[in-house]
Amino acid sequence: MAETAKILSPHKKILLPEINAGCSLANMITADNVDRLKEKYPDYSIVCYINSPASVKAKSDIICTSSNAIKIVRNIPNNKIIFLPDRNLGLFVKKNVPEKDIVLWDGFCFTHSKIKKDDALKAKSDHPDALLLVHPECREEVIELADFVGSTKQIIDFVISSPAKEFIIGTEIGILHSLKNLNPEKRFYILSQRMICPEMKKTTLTSVREALLHEKYEINVDENVLEGAQRALMKMLKIG
């Protein structure tokens, strides 16, 4: 995401407080993988989830987020799509846009993908009056049990507008802080205590302070990569 910030604002200084804080999902796809996909599927457009390396974005036709993925895939002209790198989000899109031929890359988010149907059933049994809200990076078997599927922002918006008072949250546990602050009169239960992203938790207030004081660590993107990735991102902003 620091690379994405640099791509969108190339003339600004972008700092990443913890240089080793990455993304397990992003690490599952490379630019070489994309080249081989293009050779195998020359007539397909590549839709790339924003949780991916800049080098992969640069070789993609358009970027998407978890909140606009369905809209992006539905509205691009080509009916032949390669969706990467998240297979769970891709499958969710595929079910909502059945008229298109969608090839999925076999990547996944460790935090979301390790949650299974039994976890969701137990949470619903423990909290029978609560609505189950999950992120589309979750497994299909979990999504099928959900009352609502959406991005982090969409989950927050759903809770704010919902008359319900209890919610089971199926995404990274850090969202609970915002949900409780925005909705103090409502109750929240995490779908599983295992929904913790170790990469996200690497960044602390101390590391943010150090980054601001000492301007570390600055993120730069190769000019050739930046140009291609920026083109794909601009297409997303235009359509999405």
N, C-alpha and C positions, 0 to 999 in steps of 0.2 A: 504494500500500500504506500510505502514511502516512495518507491519508484513511480507509482501512479501519480502521486502528488507532484513529483519532479516533472513528469511528462506533461501534466496539465499546466504547470507553472515553471517552465524551464529556466526562467531568469531569476527565480527566487532560491534562497538557500533552504534546503530541506535537511532536517536532522533526524536521525534515528537513535533514540537514547540507548537502546541495547542492540548493538550491531549483530548479535547472534540470534535475535528474536525474529524467527522466520515464520513459515507456514508449511505444515506437513502436506497439505493439499497442493500448494504451488510447486513443491519439490517433486511431484509425481509426473510432471510434464516438462519437456525440453524443446528448444527450437528444432533440434534434429528430429524429434518425434513428429512435429508438425510438418516438416519437409517430407517425411515418409508418408504421412497421411495424405498430403497433397498429391503425391505420386500415385497412391492407391485409389484416391477418390478425386480425380481432376475436375469433375463438374460440381463439386460440393462447395458451399460457402462455409467458412469456419467461424463459429460463434464461440468466443472465449470468455469464460467467467473471469471477473476482475481479479479474483484470487489466483493469480498466475504471474510468472516472471515477465519482466518487460520484453525480453527476447521472444517470448511466445506471443505476447500481445502484438508485437511488430509484424509477425507472420500471419496474423489472423485478419479476417475481413471486418469483424465488428466485435466490440466488447459488450458484456451485459453484467448486471448485478443480480442478486437474488430477488430483488423487488421488481425488476423490469425484464427478466429473462423471457417470460412468456410473451410479452409484448414485442420484444425484439425479434424473436424467432417467428412470430406470427406475421410481422410486418416487413421483413426483408423479402425481396422479390423471389429469390431462389427457393424452390421447394425441396432442395436437397441440402441437408445441413449436417455438419460435423460439430458436435457440442463437446467442449472440453473445458477444464479437466475433470469436473465433478460428475460422476455417474448418477448419483442420487438426485441432484438438482436437474441433471439432464433428463432423467426418467420422469421426473415431475413435469418438466416442460413437454416431453413427448406425449404424456397422457392428456395434457391440456391443449396440445396442437397436433391432433392425430392425423391431420391431413398432410403433414409433411414427413418426408423420409429423413429420420434423424439417426445418425451414427454416434454412439457414445464412447468417449474415452474412459478407461477403467481407473479413474482416480477417485479419491474420497477424502473427506475430513475425518481424522481419527476421532475427534471429540464427538461428532454427531453420529458417525457410522457405527460406533461400538454400542450404541443404544439399540436394543432389540424389542420385539413385540412384547415379550414377557415383562420388560421394564415398564412399558406403557400400560399394560393391563394391571400390573400391581399398583401403579400410581393412581389409576382410575378407581381401583378397588379401595385404596386407602383414602381417597378423596372423592367420593361419589357425586358430590354437588359441584365439583370444579370442572371448568372447561379445559380441554387439552389443547395447547397452542404450541406448534412445533415449527422449526426451521426446515426449509426444503432440502437442506443437506442431510437430513435424517433418512434412514432406510425407508423404502416403500411400505414395509409392514408396519412401521410406526406412523407414517403419514396417513395410512388408511384408517387409523383409529382417532385421528385428530379432529377437533372441532374447527380448527383454523390452521392454515399453513401460510407462513409468510416470513419475510426478512425480519431482522431485529427491529427496525423502525416500524414495519407493518404490525408486528406483535405489540409494540408499545401503543401504537395508535388504536389497535383493536381493543386493548384493555381499557384505554381512556374512554372510548365511546360505548363500551359494552355495559349493559345494566347488571351483568353478572357480578358476583362478589368474590368468587374463588377461581383461581386459575392454576393449572399445572403447566410449567414452562419447560419446553423442550428445546433449549439452546444453551449456549455457554452461560455458566452460572453468574457471570458478572452483570448480566442484564437485570438481575433481581434488585440491585441497588437503585437503579433508575426507576424501575416499576414501583417500588415501595415509596420512593420519594414523591413520585407523580400521583400515586393512588394510595394514600395512607389509610383509607377506609376499606381497602380491599386486601385479600389474603392471597399469598403466592407460595407455591410448592415447586421445587425443582424436580423435573422428571426423574433424574438420577443424580446422586452426589458425584458420579463419575464424569459429569458434564463440565469438566475443567480443561481448558486449553493450556498446556504447559508453556507454549510459546508466548501467548498473550500475558501470562503471569510473570514473564521475565522482566517486563517493564514495570518499574516502581516509581514512586514519587521522588526517591533519591536519584535514580538514573535520569529522570526528566530534569531535575534541578541541575545535575552535573552537565547534561547536554546543553542547557541554556547558559550556564556559567562559562563553559569551556568550548561551546559550539562543536560538540561531537555527537554523533559521527555523521559527517556530511555525506549525503547520497547523491551520486551523479549517474547519469545514463548516457551511454555512447550515442553520439549524434545520429548515426545511421539507425540505431535501434529506436531512439526517441522519435524520429520522424515517422516511422511505420506505426509505432504504438499510438502516437498522437492522432494519426489518421483514423485508426480503428476506434479510438475513444471518441473522437469528434462525430463519427457516424452514430455511435450510441446516443450521444447527447442530442443529435438531430432527430433520431427516430424515437428514442425512449423518453 
